[in-house]
Amino acid sequence: MMQLQDALAQAEAHLRNANELAGRPVGKEELMYMWDNQITALDNFLADSESVPDDKLKALRGQLRDTKKKLTDAVLAFEAQESGETV
């Protein structure tokens, strides 16, 4: 089981990294792996930290889910644009 201090530190690091990435345009298909890797890392952390009871962690997890949605939306918009679809 993940310890609370580890979970909080990891949550803050994930949030910092994900927000930095979410602030950039997806840009090139070759860079898509960065977004995919970040989304996977967020999924894994959210699953691993699910059982850690803490209000601060719960709030951070909510922020991570919001940021994950932004990343996912950016990827989907980029893929639609690349295939010529209207976003």
N, C-alpha and C positions, 0 to 999 in steps of 0.2 A: 504494500500500500504506500502511496506517495505521502511524504511528510508535509505538514502545512507550510513550513518555511521554504522548502524546496518548491512546493506548488506556487507559492506567492512570487518567489524569485523568477520561476519559469514563466508564470503568467505575465509578469511585467516585461520580461525580455521578449516574449512572443508578441505582446501588444505593441511594443516599440518597433520591432522588426516589421510586423504586419502593417502598422500605420504608415511607416516609411514607404513601404512598397505600394500601399493603397493610394498614396499621394502622387504616384508616378503613373503616366499612361502605359498601357501594356506594350504598345509600340511595335515590336517585332516578334514574329512567330518563334524565332530562335530563343527569345527570352522568356517564352511562355513557361518553361520549366521552373523558373523562379516563382511564378505565381502558383503553379501546381504544387510545388514543394512546400510553399508557405501554407497553402490550404490544407495539405495533408498533415503538416506539422500541427496546425491548429486543431484539426479533427482528432489527432492522436492525443494531444494534450487535454482537450476537452473530455475525451473518453477516460484518460488515465486519472484525471483529477475530479471526476464526478463524485466519488465517494468521500472526498475531503470536506468536512463540514466547517464552513467559516464564512461569515458575512462579507468580509473584504474580498475573499476569493470568489464568492458568488457574484459580486459586482464586477470583478475583473473578467470572470467567465462571460458575463453578459456583454461586456465591451468586446471581448474576443469574438463572440458570435456575430455581433454587428459588423466588426471589421472583416470577418470571414465572408459575410454576405457581400460587402463592398468589393472584396477581391473576386469573389465568384461572379458577381454581376459584371465586373470589368472584363473578366475572361470571356464570359458569354457574349458581351457586346463586341469584343475584339473578334471572336470567332465568327459572329454573324456578319460583321463588316468585311472580314476576309473572304467570306463566301458570297458576298454581294447582297446579303439580306439587309432590310431596313431594321434598325434597332428600335 
